């Protein structure tokens, strides 16, 4: 008899924030510097890898993701939590996790067509991918439309999904508490690299893309090195945990750097440069 991991999904009330596996920081995380030329000033930012697998960036990125999901759930009234699983019997025994995820997303695309026909409109949703205790992927979704449990189970199984589906209603103000139960460091880190962990319906963007100003280049040296070679430094910001420098604005930078920024196209773009410490010191 097949068993389902009772700890997975929205009914698991134990929080994992204190039992998270400690992971090391990525090798080059924070060792590069992003420098720009904006309004005759030179902002400097410590460049982070922003990887879920990084011991520094991962937890912060997940906290930010939770906040954005809660914000949009409140905005769009997404008060129903839907879980869609896969039936191991329908999966090819030779598939790896990436192939199973591809299969899951293909079934979910077909399910969205069914949902559009059922509702007469496109479903508004936020979906988060997670691995179950048995290693198979499944989807957690926030939706706003009423969906009968029997119809969901029958339609999902007809499209190749599993029998274990669940939909529950929750107070929209408790979305953050529900998210903290399953959107954890481990749940997102364990997915294969490059996997899209979170997706949304068309027209709903968790993070707005902002067009940057000025020109920017990425340099290999850490921000402390460029702080020592800059003049007229202001607006310094530091990490609250360890006091490390995050960013600052300089009125003057080494000559070769100012020249390189002037030569970059006027349209906002990022150029990757890797000068040595010796070349910087000579300017």
Secondary structure as GFF3:
##gff-version 3
##sequence-region A 1 283
A	DSSP	beta_strand	32	37	.	.	.	ID=ss1
A	DSSP	beta_strand	42	47	.	.	.	ID=ss2
A	DSSP	alpha_helix	57	76	.	.	.	ID=ss3
A	DSSP	beta_strand	80	84	.	.	.	ID=ss4
A	DSSP	three_ten_helix	88	90	.	.	.	ID=ss5
A	DSSP	alpha_helix	97	119	.	.	.	ID=ss6
A	DSSP	beta_strand	125	131	.	.	.	ID=ss7
A	DSSP	beta_strand	137	143	.	.	.	ID=ss8
A	DSSP	alpha_helix	149	158	.	.	.	ID=ss9
A	DSSP	beta_strand	165	169	.	.	.	ID=ss10
A	DSSP	three_ten_helix	172	174	.	.	.	ID=ss11
A	DSSP	alpha_helix	175	182	.	.	.	ID=ss12
A	DSSP	alpha_helix	185	189	.	.	.	ID=ss13
A	DSSP	beta_strand	198	200	.	.	.	ID=ss14
A	DSSP	beta_strand	215	219	.	.	.	ID=ss15
A	DSSP	alpha_helix	223	228	.	.	.	ID=ss16
A	DSSP	beta_strand	234	238	.	.	.	ID=ss17
A	DSSP	beta_strand	245	250	.	.	.	ID=ss18
A	DSSP	alpha_helix	255	263	.	.	.	ID=ss19
A	DSSP	beta_strand	270	272	.	.	.	ID=ss20
A	DSSP	alpha_helix	277	281	.	.	.	ID=ss21
###
